[in-house]
Amino acid sequence: MTQTPILIADSGSTKTDWLLLAPEGEAKSLQTAGLNPYMLADADIDALLRNRLLPALPEAQGADVRFYGAGCRGEQCGRLVGLLGRALSATSVEVESDLLGAARALCGNEAGWACILGTGSNSCLYDGQKIETNVPPLGYVLGDEGSGAALGKRLVADAMKGLLPADLQQAFEAECRTTLDELLRRVYREAAPNRYLAGFAPFLHHHRKHPAVASMLHEEFTRFFRRNLRSKAGGCHTVHFVGSIACFFAEEVGRAAAAEGFATGRILRSPIDGLRLFHGKNRENS
């Protein structure tokens, strides 16, 4: 019996990693812009699928789709099921949260804490099959502690208010070249302000040894653990991470974790390789 190709997607607000698994085991990959359904209209999602994904991965037509994405909850999952099914003529479509994708990539079928630290942030206690405990991340305005957007928001607010030390203020002005008018326009009038704010994370990484930046990072990562994990920790204290922020600031995340009584486990830049193993293994066992 011929198996159907599997199209796996891990989508954040900034980018989507696509991986097409052929029945014989061959894999093809592609990266496109993020597909957060809370931030994109149906027409924008459909255009990306038809004009960007399918020309690059024509074999995705008729595949089994396993899509994990930021903003995928409730009615947004059903909306994406329809859009993916129509654009790709998919054999079957499963749309789940990026958090479940992270948990499956990090833990497979074992229990553990799985967290996302990228443009946004999220966390869950995973029982090996489903998410058992999750504190709502609430997005970059109300939450997303420890994320690239939260770090960028803190940095630019301090810079515009003149609260950075003089040498760091000079470095910010020279390297980022951001005016107040541009900042307000990008945050309050244009699309994807969280992505824009997260774009300041490389500056923080470059200056992470500066005492003011080191303090900012420690405070923000500590807030992540205290507001999202500590009250729900139970007996599980090893925490696994996916996301660019977790990778770039692994040392700082580890120190904040230790100070709050946690140990850091696996850290992956992207969950896509872990999801390849998870779905490949489950296909073999089915």
KABELGI-V338415 format. One record per residue. RES is the residue in one small letter. PHI is phi in degrees with one decimal (* if undefined). OMEGA is omega in degrees with one decimal (NA if undefined). Layout:
BEGIN
RES;PHI;OMEGA  RES;PHI;OMEGA
END
This chain:
BEGIN
m;*;-177.8  t;-73.7;177.9  q;-86.7;178.8  t;-87.3;175.0  p;-59.3;176.7  i;-110.9;175.3  l;-105.3;-179.4  i;-104.6;177.9  a;-132.6;170.3  d;-119.4;-171.4  s;-122.5;170.8  g;-108.9;178.3  s;-73.9;-176.1  t;-94.5;-174.9  k;-146.2;173.7  t;-123.6;172.6  d;-96.8;178.9  w;-110.0;176.8  l;-138.3;178.9  l;-103.3;179.1  l;-102.0;176.1  a;-76.1;-179.8  p;-56.1;-178.1  e;-79.9;178.6  g;104.6;178.0  e;-65.3;-178.1  a;-127.5;174.3  k;-127.8;-175.8  s;-125.7;-179.6  l;-158.0;174.2  q;-123.8;177.3  t;-128.4;175.0  a;-65.1;-179.9  g;-65.7;-180.0  l;-124.0;176.7  n;-81.0;-174.7  p;-64.9;176.5  y;-72.8;-173.5  m;-111.8;-176.1  l;-124.5;175.0  a;-77.7;179.6  d;-54.5;-177.1  a;-62.9;179.7  d;-68.3;179.0  i;-65.5;-179.9  d;-60.8;-179.6  a;-64.3;179.7  l;-64.8;-179.0  l;-64.3;-175.0  r;-80.1;-173.1  n;-99.2;-178.0  r;-115.8;-176.3  l;-74.3;-172.7  l;-63.5;176.7  p;-61.6;-179.1  a;-85.4;-179.8  l;-129.4;-178.1  p;-61.7;179.8  e;-69.0;178.4  a;-70.7;178.3  q;-63.9;178.9  g;85.5;-178.4  a;-79.0;166.2  d;-81.2;-175.1  v;-103.1;174.5  r;-123.5;-172.1  f;-108.8;176.4  y;-118.1;-174.4  g;-150.0;170.9  a;-63.4;-179.7  g;81.4;-178.7  c;-90.8;176.0  r;-155.0;177.2  g;56.8;-175.3  e;-66.5;179.2  q;-66.1;176.5  c;-65.1;178.2  g;-62.0;178.0  r;-61.8;180.0  l;-70.0;175.7  v;-56.1;-179.9  g;-65.6;-178.4  l;-65.2;179.0  l;-66.3;-179.2  g;-61.9;-178.7  r;-71.8;-175.7  a;-67.7;-174.6  l;-104.8;-175.0  s;47.8;-170.7  a;-67.9;174.8  t;-67.2;174.7  s;-150.1;-179.2  v;-135.2;172.2  e;-119.8;177.1  v;-117.4;-179.2  e;-132.3;179.3  s;-68.3;174.3  d;-63.0;179.4  l;-68.9;176.0  l;-64.7;176.1  g;-61.3;178.2  a;-62.3;-178.9  a;-63.5;179.2  r;-66.7;179.6  a;-69.8;-175.3  l;-83.3;-170.5  c;-111.7;-176.6  g;61.6;178.3  n;-107.2;177.3  e;-105.6;179.6  a;-79.7;176.3  g;167.7;172.8  w;-82.6;176.7  a;-125.4;-175.9  c;-131.4;174.7  i;-116.4;170.4  l;-131.0;179.2  g;-136.8;173.8  t;-56.7;172.5  g;-115.1;177.7  s;-138.0;177.8  n;-165.9;-179.0  s;-158.9;176.4  c;-158.0;167.3  l;-100.0;-171.5  y;-111.1;-175.5  d;-95.0;-178.7  g;103.2;177.6  q;-134.5;-176.3  k;-142.1;176.6  i;-76.1;-177.1  e;-92.4;-178.1  t;-138.5;177.6  n;-147.9;171.2  v;-90.1;-176.5  p;-55.5;-178.8  p;-71.8;173.6  l;71.7;174.2  g;80.0;-170.8  y;-71.4;178.9  v;-81.5;-173.3  l;-103.0;-175.0  g;-156.3;-177.9  d;55.6;-179.9  e;-54.8;177.3  g;78.7;-177.1  s;-82.2;174.6  g;-60.8;179.3  a;-66.1;179.8  a;-65.8;178.3  l;-65.6;179.0  g;-64.1;178.7  k;-60.7;178.9  r;-62.8;-177.6  l;-63.3;-174.7  v;-68.4;177.3  a;-64.1;178.2  d;-65.2;-179.3  a;-65.2;-177.8  m;-70.5;177.8  k;-91.1;178.8  g;70.2;-176.5  l;-97.0;178.4  l;-80.0;171.9  p;-55.9;-172.0  a;-54.9;-178.0  d;-68.1;178.4  l;-72.7;176.3  q;-60.8;179.1  q;-64.3;178.8  a;-64.5;179.1  f;-60.6;-178.1  e;-64.7;-178.8  a;-74.3;-173.6  e;-91.0;-175.3  c;-95.6;176.3  r;47.9;-177.9  t;-107.7;177.1  t;-92.8;178.1  l;-61.3;-179.9  d;-62.0;178.9  e;-64.8;-179.7  l;-58.5;-178.1  l;-64.8;178.7  r;-65.7;-176.5  r;-67.7;-177.5  v;-82.7;-170.9  y;-106.1;-175.4  r;-125.0;-176.8  e;-111.5;-177.4  a;-72.6;173.6  a;54.1;177.2  p;-62.4;178.0  n;-62.9;178.2  r;-66.3;178.2  y;-62.0;-178.8  l;-64.1;178.8  a;-64.7;179.2  g;-66.5;177.5  f;-89.1;-179.3  a;-61.1;177.5  p;-58.9;176.2  f;-62.4;179.1  l;-64.0;178.9  h;-64.9;-179.6  h;-62.8;-176.0  h;-110.0;-171.5  r;-66.0;177.8  k;-85.5;176.0  h;-66.3;-176.8  p;-54.0;-178.9  a;-68.2;178.5  v;-70.9;178.4  a;-58.2;178.3  s;-66.2;179.4  m;-61.8;179.9  l;-64.2;-179.0  h;-61.8;-179.5  e;-63.6;-176.0  e;-71.8;178.2  f;-70.3;174.9  t;-63.5;176.8  r;-60.4;178.4  f;-59.7;-178.5  f;-67.9;-175.7  r;-69.4;-174.4  r;-90.0;-174.7  n;-121.8;-173.0  l;-117.9;-165.2  r;-59.8;-177.3  s;-73.8;-176.7  k;-113.6;-168.7  a;-64.7;-177.5  g;58.7;-178.9  g;-99.4;-176.1  c;-106.9;-173.5  h;-119.8;173.4  t;-96.8;-172.9  v;-120.5;178.6  h;-105.2;-174.0  f;-132.7;163.0  v;-125.8;174.5  g;124.6;-176.9  s;-64.3;-179.4  i;-66.2;177.5  a;-60.7;179.7  c;-73.8;-176.5  f;-66.1;-176.8  f;-117.6;-176.7  a;-58.6;-179.4  e;-64.8;-178.8  e;-68.5;176.6  v;-62.8;-180.0  g;-62.2;178.5  r;-66.6;178.2  a;-65.1;178.8  a;-61.5;-178.6  a;-61.4;180.0  a;-64.7;-179.6  e;-101.0;175.2  g;88.4;179.7  f;-114.6;171.1  a;-111.4;177.8  t;-88.5;178.9  g;-106.1;-179.1  r;-73.8;174.8  i;-129.9;-179.8  l;-117.3;175.8  r;-64.6;179.8  s;-136.4;179.3  p;-79.3;-168.3  i;-63.5;179.4  d;-68.6;176.1  g;-64.9;177.9  l;-69.0;175.7  r;-61.5;178.4  l;-63.9;-177.8  f;-62.2;-176.7  h;-74.6;176.2  g;-64.0;179.2  k;-65.7;-178.8  n;-68.5;176.5  r;-68.3;179.0  e;-64.6;-176.6  n;-86.6;-176.5  s;-84.9;NA
END
